Amino acid sequence: MQKLVIQGGNDLSGSIKINGAKNSVVALLPAAVLSDEETIIYNVPNITDVTVLKQIIRLLNGKITEEESILKIDSRNIKNTVIPEELSNKLRASYYFMGALLSKYKHVEIYFPGGCNFGARQIDLHLKGFESLGATVKVENDKFIIEAEKLVGNKICLNFASVGATINLMLAAVKAEGTTFIYNAAQEPEIVNVATFLNNMGAKIMGAGTSTIKIIGVEKLGSAMIEVIPDRIEAGTYIIAGALLGKNLKITNIIPDHVASLLAKLTEMGVKYQLEKSEIILNKCQNLKPIDIKTQVYPGYPTDLAQPICVLLAHANGISHVEETIYEKRMGHVKYLNDMGANIEINENKEIITGPTKFHGTEVVASDLRAGATLFLAALTAKEKTIITNIEYILRGYENIVKKLSNVGANIHIEEIE
């Protein structure tokens, strides 16, 4: 077990390069098993979720060759093996093997997926979609058994524009007979990244990035290459750090359109920044204005940045509101921010944040990935030392966080818990 130790109050100056997107790569790796040949994925982040996915692929007899941020995955001898609980429960995205293995073998057995606890996060949309394609779903002792004599294309309308369901149903439908339509599909950039990878293999997917996706089934999928898009949530987290403590802090390897909703809110608060093709430069901002935020599906304000921006809102002069509409349990950061000096009240799914706040260091616990990001942002602004435990959550989504922040002036390191 490890803890993150931060002595806050330092300006952040220099450059931070954004890595490949966690929410993209966790779907790209399961998608690779659909190939009957070798695939190559570039710009793979070195995060713990990727480590677990590689373990699952190797369990399935896939061969992986690694070179820095490049993964070569040979799927020619993949075997359809039960994915055990000790692997599936380490991350939510293990459920993408449902769609991939169902598509390839018409049978998959996997224990319940894990990951951060944001409430129920039911996967009913995934399962109903599989059933629409002709599969049957059984649950035995916390294990899903999903199988079909054959998969046949159908029209699937999602009750909610779920990223996970949209990707999982794309994976399941690429080798189904006939044509599948996914209506009210999620439109996130990560979906486009996955669809491009599948199309590079020989799939026929149209409309990814819109609310209607059309998939014409194919019999075989071959070799392909793909580059993981930059992580818009990692970018957003460090952009917020720049608004808090930046001294010409440069964030590079970003896609501006992917962080447009965040930048719009920062502009509303009075944050000044210089945006160029694939980078942004920020300086610490004084006299921040309070604002209201409501999380929405893409291209609206992302739920994954609702927690981190609370630190910036706590520095604003007045009362801000954050309404969470995607998950019912995403307030694990509030108690610890209040322990550090914030004034945040919870009213059902809304946070009422009264500023300005001067954070002070203390011992806090990361309750999930983005709550952990929120705590390290608050710790960077505190004058005293902050100790964050449960940092396994943080390491799931932020590659080389200590090195990146140390290189721009932060006093941060990891210690073993005795």
C-alpha positions in Angstrom: 0.0 0.0 0.0 1.2 3.5 -0.9 0.4 7.1 0.0 0.8 10.3 -1.9 2.6 13.1 0.1 2.2 16.7 -1.1 3.7 19.8 0.3 1.5 22.4 -1.4 1.8 26.1 -2.2 4.3 26.0 -5.1 3.7 27.6 -8.4 3.6 25.3 -11.4 5.8 26.3 -14.3 7.0 24.3 -17.3 5.3 21.8 -19.5 3.0 18.7 -19.0 2.4 16.3 -21.9 -0.9 14.6 -22.0 -0.9 10.8 -22.5 -3.3 8.5 -24.3 -6.9 8.5 -23.0 -7.8 6.0 -20.3 -11.4 5.8 -21.4 -10.3 5.0 -24.9 -7.5 2.5 -24.3 -9.6 0.4 -21.9 -11.9 -0.3 -24.8 -9.3 -0.6 -27.5 -7.5 -3.5 -25.8 -10.6 -5.7 -25.5 -11.4 -4.7 -29.1 -8.1 -6.1 -30.2 -9.1 -9.6 -29.4 -11.7 -9.4 -32.2 -8.9 -9.4 -34.8 -7.8 -12.8 -36.3 -4.3 -11.3 -36.8 -2.0 -8.8 -35.1 -3.0 -5.3 -34.1 -0.8 -2.4 -33.0 -1.9 0.3 -30.5 0.2 3.4 -30.2 0.3 6.0 -27.4 -0.8 3.5 -24.7 -0.7 5.1 -21.2 1.2 3.3 -18.4 -1.7 3.1 -16.0 -2.9 0.2 -13.8 -6.1 -0.3 -15.8 -4.0 -1.2 -18.8 -1.9 -3.6 -16.7 -5.0 -5.5 -15.7 -6.4 -5.6 -19.3 -3.1 -7.0 -20.5 -3.4 -9.7 -17.9 -6.8 -10.6 -19.2 -5.6 -10.8 -22.8 -2.7 -13.0 -21.8 -5.2 -15.2 -19.8 -7.1 -15.6 -23.1 -3.8 -16.7 -24.8 -3.2 -13.5 -26.6 0.4 -12.5 -27.1 1.5 -9.0 -26.3 4.8 -7.3 -27.2 5.5 -4.0 -25.6 7.9 -1.2 -26.6 7.5 2.0 -24.6 4.0 3.2 -25.3 3.3 0.7 -28.2 1.5 -2.6 -27.7 1.4 -5.3 -30.4 -1.4 -7.8 -29.7 -1.4 -11.1 -31.5 -4.9 -12.6 -31.3 -4.5 -15.5 -33.7 -4.5 -18.1 -30.9 -7.0 -16.5 -28.6 -9.0 -19.0 -26.5 -12.4 -18.3 -24.9 -11.6 -18.7 -21.2 -13.7 -17.7 -18.2 -12.5 -14.3 -16.9 -12.1 -14.7 -13.2 -13.3 -12.4 -10.5 -9.8 -11.4 -9.3 -9.3 -9.7 -12.7 -12.8 -8.6 -13.7 -13.4 -6.7 -10.4 -10.3 -4.6 -10.7 -11.9 -2.3 -13.3 -15.3 -1.5 -14.8 -14.0 -1.7 -18.3 -13.5 -5.5 -18.0 -17.1 -5.6 -19.3 -15.9 -4.8 -22.8 -14.7 -8.4 -23.1 -18.4 -9.3 -23.0 -19.1 -7.7 -26.3 -15.8 -8.7 -27.9 -15.9 -12.4 -26.9 -19.6 -12.7 -27.6 -19.0 -11.3 -31.1 -16.1 -13.6 -31.8 -17.2 -16.9 -30.1 -20.9 -16.4 -29.4 -20.2 -17.3 -25.8 -18.6 -15.4 -22.9 -18.3 -16.0 -19.1 -17.1 -13.2 -16.9 -17.5 -12.3 -13.3 -19.1 -9.0 -12.3 -16.9 -6.0 -13.3 -15.5 -3.7 -10.7 -13.9 -0.2 -10.7 -14.9 2.9 -8.8 -18.0 3.0 -6.8 -20.4 5.6 -8.2 -23.5 3.8 -7.2 -25.4 1.2 -9.1 -24.0 1.9 -12.6 -26.1 -0.9 -13.9 -25.1 -2.6 -17.1 -28.7 -3.4 -18.1 -28.4 -1.4 -21.3 -25.5 -3.6 -22.4 -27.3 -6.8 -21.5 -30.6 -5.8 -23.2 -28.6 -4.8 -26.3 -26.9 -8.3 -26.4 -30.4 -9.8 -26.1 -31.6 -7.7 -29.0 -28.9 -9.2 -31.1 -30.1 -12.7 -30.2 -28.0 -13.6 -27.1 -29.3 -15.0 -23.8 -28.0 -13.7 -20.5 -27.7 -15.8 -17.3 -26.2 -14.9 -13.9 -24.8 -17.6 -11.8 -22.9 -16.9 -8.5 -21.9 -13.4 -9.6 -20.8 -14.6 -13.0 -22.4 -13.5 -16.3 -22.9 -16.3 -18.9 -23.8 -14.8 -22.3 -24.3 -16.9 -25.4 -26.0 -17.1 -28.7 -26.4 -19.6 -31.6 -25.9 -16.6 -33.8 -26.0 -12.9 -33.6 -28.3 -11.0 -35.9 -28.4 -7.3 -36.5 -31.2 -5.3 -35.0 -32.4 -1.8 -34.1 -31.3 -0.9 -30.6 -32.5 2.3 -28.9 -30.6 3.2 -25.7 -32.6 4.7 -22.9 -29.5 6.7 -21.9 -26.6 7.7 -24.1 -24.2 5.4 -22.3 -20.6 5.3 -23.5 -20.0 1.8 -22.1 -23.2 0.4 -23.7 -22.5 2.1 -27.0 -19.0 0.6 -27.3 -20.0 -2.8 -26.0 -22.8 -3.1 -28.5 -20.5 -1.9 -31.4 -18.1 -4.7 -30.4 -20.9 -7.3 -30.3 -22.5 -6.2 -33.6 -19.4 -6.0 -35.8 -19.6 -9.7 -36.7 -23.4 -10.1 -36.4 -25.4 -11.1 -39.5 -27.0 -8.2 -41.2 -27.2 -4.6 -40.0 -27.4 -3.1 -36.6 -28.5 0.5 -35.7 -27.7 2.0 -32.3 -30.0 4.9 -31.6 -29.4 7.5 -28.9 -25.7 6.4 -29.0 -23.2 8.2 -26.9 -21.0 10.6 -29.0 -17.8 10.8 -27.0 -14.5 11.0 -28.8 -13.4 7.7 -27.3 -16.2 6.0 -29.2 -14.9 7.4 -32.5 -11.4 6.1 -31.6 -12.7 2.6 -31.0 -14.9 2.6 -34.2 -11.9 3.8 -36.2 -9.8 0.9 -34.8 -12.5 -1.6 -35.7 -12.9 -0.1 -39.2 -9.2 -0.4 -39.7 -9.6 -4.1 -39.0 -12.3 -4.4 -41.7 -15.5 -3.6 -39.8 -18.2 -1.5 -41.4 -19.2 1.1 -38.8 -20.8 4.4 -39.8 -21.9 7.4 -37.7 -19.7 7.0 -34.7 -19.6 10.3 -32.9 -23.3 11.0 -33.8 -26.5 9.8 -32.1 -27.1 7.1 -34.6 -24.5 4.4 -35.4 -24.9 1.9 -38.3 -23.0 -1.4 -38.2 -22.9 -3.8 -41.1 -21.7 -7.2 -39.9 -18.6 -8.8 -41.4 -17.2 -12.3 -41.1 -13.5 -11.6 -40.4 -11.4 -8.8 -38.9 -7.7 -8.5 -39.7 -4.6 -6.6 -38.8 -4.9 -2.9 -37.9 -3.1 0.0 -36.3 -4.6 2.8 -34.1 -3.3 5.6 -32.0 -5.0 6.3 -28.6 -6.4 9.9 -28.6 -5.1 12.3 -25.9 -6.8 12.0 -22.6 -9.3 14.9 -22.3 -9.9 14.2 -18.6 -6.2 14.1 -17.7 -5.8 17.3 -19.8 -8.8 18.9 -18.0 -7.3 18.0 -14.6 -4.0 19.7 -15.4 -5.7 22.7 -17.0 -7.5 23.2 -13.7 -4.2 22.9 -11.9 -2.9 25.7 -14.2 -5.8 28.0 -13.3 -5.0 27.4 -9.6 -1.2 27.6 -9.6 0.1 28.1 -13.1 3.0 30.4 -13.9 3.0 30.0 -17.7 2.1 26.3 -17.2 1.9 24.7 -20.7 -0.3 21.6 -21.3 0.6 19.9 -24.5 -0.8 17.2 -26.7 -4.5 18.2 -26.3 -7.4 18.3 -28.7 -9.1 21.7 -28.0 -12.5 20.5 -29.1 -12.4 17.7 -26.6 -12.0 20.1 -23.6 -14.3 22.9 -25.0 -17.0 22.5 -22.4 -14.3 22.9 -19.6 -12.7 25.9 -21.3 -16.1 27.6 -21.6 -16.7 27.3 -17.9 -13.2 28.6 -17.1 -13.8 31.6 -19.3 -17.1 32.2 -17.4 -15.1 32.2 -14.2 -12.6 34.7 -15.5 -9.7 32.4 -16.2 -7.3 33.7 -18.8 -5.5 31.2 -21.1 -3.6 31.1 -24.4 -4.9 28.3 -26.7 -3.0 27.1 -29.7 -3.3 24.1 -32.0 -2.6 21.4 -29.5 -1.5 23.2 -26.3 -2.7 25.6 -23.8 -0.8 28.0 -21.5 -2.3 29.1 -18.1 -1.5 31.3 -15.2 -2.9 31.4 -11.7 -6.1 33.4 -11.7 -7.2 35.8 -9.0 -10.8 37.0 -8.3 -12.5 34.0 -9.7 -16.3 34.3 -10.4 -18.7 31.7 -9.0 -20.6 29.7 -11.6 -23.1 26.8 -12.0 -22.2 23.5 -13.7 -24.4 20.6 -14.7 -22.8 17.4 -15.9 -24.0 16.1 -19.3 -23.1 13.5 -21.9 -20.6 14.7 -24.5 -20.3 17.4 -25.8 -21.7 18.8 -22.5 -19.6 19.2 -19.3 -18.1 15.8 -18.4 -18.9 14.0 -15.2 -15.2 13.1 -14.8 -14.3 16.7 -14.4 -17.1 17.7 -12.0 -15.1 16.7 -9.0 -11.8 18.2 -9.9 -13.3 21.6 -10.8 -14.7 21.8 -7.3 -11.3 22.9 -6.1 -11.3 25.8 -8.4 -14.9 26.7 -7.5 -13.9 26.7 -3.8 -11.4 29.5 -4.7 -14.2 31.7 -6.3 -15.7 34.7 -4.6 -19.2 33.5 -3.9 -21.5 30.5 -4.2 -21.2 28.0 -7.0 -23.3 24.9 -7.8 -22.4 21.6 -9.3 -25.2 19.2 -10.3 -24.3 15.6 -11.1 -26.7 14.0 -13.5 -24.8 10.9 -14.7 -24.0 9.0 -11.5 -25.9 9.1 -8.2 -22.8 8.6 -5.9 -20.1 11.0 -6.9 -19.6 13.0 -3.8 -16.9 11.1 -2.1 -14.5 14.1 -2.3 -16.8 16.5 -0.4 -16.0 15.3 3.1 -12.3 15.5 2.6 -12.3 18.9 0.8 -14.3 20.1 3.8 -11.7 18.6 6.1 -9.1 20.7 4.2 -11.1 23.9 4.8 -13.8 24.0 2.0 -17.4 25.0 2.6 -19.4 22.5 0.6 -23.0 21.4 1.3 -24.7 18.5 -0.5 -28.3 18.6 -1.5 -29.2 15.3 -3.2 -27.2 15.3 -6.4 -26.0 19.0 -6.0 -23.0 20.6 -4.4 -23.3 24.1 -3.0 -19.7 25.5 -2.8 -19.1 28.7 -0.9 -15.8 30.4 -1.5 -13.2 31.7 -1.3 -11.3 28.9 0.5 -7.8 28.6 1.8 -7.0 24.9 1.8 -4.9 23.4 4.6 -3.1 20.1 4.5 -4.3 17.0 6.4 -4.7 13.3 5.9 -7.4 12.3 3.3 -8.6 9.3 1.4 -9.2 8.9 -2.3 -12.7 7.3 -2.6 -12.5 6.9 -6.4 -10.3 8.0 -9.3 -11.6 11.5 -9.9 -12.1 12.1 -6.2 -8.4 11.3 -5.9 -7.6 13.9 -8.6 -9.7 16.4 -6.7 -7.7 15.8 -3.5 -4.3 16.2 -5.1 -5.4 19.5 -6.7 -6.5 20.8 -3.4 -3.3 19.5 -1.8 -1.2 21.4 -4.4 -2.8 24.7 -3.2 -2.5 24.0 0.5 0.4 25.5 2.4 0.9 22.5 4.7 1.6 18.8 3.9 -1.3 16.6 2.7 -1.2 12.8 2.8 -3.6 11.0 0.4 -4.2 7.2 0.8 -6.0 4.8 -1.5 -3.9 6.2 -4.2 -4.4 3.0 -6.2 -7.5 4.8 -7.6 -5.4 7.8 -8.8 -2.8 5.5 -10.4 -5.6 3.9 -12.5 -6.0 7.1 -14.5 -2.9 9.4 -14.2 0.3 8.1 -15.7 3.6 9.3 -14.0 1.7 11.8 -11.9 4.6 12.3 -9.5 7.1 12.9 -12.3 4.8 15.2 -14.3 4.0 17.4 -11.3 7.5 17.4 -9.9 8.9 18.5 -13.3 6.7 21.7 -13.1 7.6 22.6 -9.5 5.3 20.6 -7.3 6.6 19.0 -4.1 5.1 15.6 -4.4 6.2 12.0 -3.8 4.9 8.5 -3.0 5.7 6.7 0.2 5.1 3.1 1.3 2.5 2.8 4.1 4.1 1.1 7.1 
